[in-house]
Amino acid sequence: MTPGSSQEIVRKNTIARLRPSYSSFPTDSTLETVEEQRRFELLRLAFFVLKLRKIEERLSEGCGAGEVGEQHLDFRANLLRHAVFHQVLTLIKLDAREEAMQIIADCHKG
């Protein structure tokens, strides 16, 4: 087994552990434990990072359909960067910094 493949296995196991199952979320709308809050905030972070990646891809491809469209996409990307920043701060408070950084890294590799 090569070192690269063992690192890949560790990475996949980390991702699998981070993926919450449907049953891990509460059935009502309240998050009662720190673990429930952490999972919810990690899910929000993944959503924001994936949306940001999609917008950045569109910007790099020039799919803004003109200067106004490109400015709109750039504005949305800036808003999402701000949201990602605040999610990371929230996750640091919830002691989930490593998981947040892993999600960001994995989503940018895409």
N, C-alpha and C positions, 0 to 999 in steps of 0.2 A: 504494500500500500504506500503510495507516495505521500509526502507531507501536504501537498496541495489537496489531495482527496480527503485526508483526515480533517483538514481545516474546513473543507466544504461540508463534511458531515456535522462538525460542531456548529457551523453557521446554520444549517438546516434545522438542527435540534433546537437551537436558540429561537429561531423563527417559529417553530412548531409550539414551543412553550409560550411564546408571546401571543399566539393566536387564541383568542378566547372562544370558547364554544358557546352556542346559543344558550345552553343551560347555565352558563356561568353568570349571566346577567339576571338581575331581579325581574320578577314578573310585573311588579308595580313600578312606578316612575321614581322611586326614591333610591338613592345610593346610600346604603347604611354603613358599610364598612370602608376602610381605607383601600382595601383590595378592589372593591367594586368601583370606587372613584378612580383608582389608578388605571384599571382596565378601560373604563369609559374614556378617560383622558388620552390614553394611548391610542384608542380607536379614533378619536377626534384628530389626533396628531397625524395618524396615517392618512386619513381622509384629506386633510389640508395639504400634506406633502405630495400626495398623488395628484391633487388638483393643480398644485403649483407646477409639478413636473409637466403635466399636460399643457398648461399655458406656456411654459418656457419652450416646449417643443414646437408649439404653434408659432411662437415668436421667432425661433431660429429658422423655421421653414418659410417665414415670410407670409403666413396665412392671415395676416391682419387686414387684408383687402384695403390697403391704402394707409395713409398716415393717421387718420382718425381711428381706424380699427386697431392699428398698432399701438397708438396711445392708450386706447381702452384696455387692450390686453396687458400693456405694461402697468397700467393703474391696478388692474386686478391682481397681477403678479405681486406688486408691492403690498397690497392688502393681505394677500395670503402669506407673504414673508413675515409680516407683522403678526398675523395669527399664529404662525408656526413658532415665532419667538415667544409669544405669550404662553403657548402650550408647553414649550420646553421649560419656562419658568414655573408653571403650575406643576409639571411633572418632577422638577427638582424638589419642590416643596413636598411632594408625595414620595420622595426617595425613589424615583424611577428614572434617574438621569441616564443610566447606561441603556435601559430599554428604549428611551427616546432617541438617543444617538444611533442605536442599532436600526430603528425604524427609518430614520432619516437616511442613513447610509444605504440601506437595502432599497428604499424607494428611489433613490437617485441612480442606483445601478440599473434598475429596471430591466 
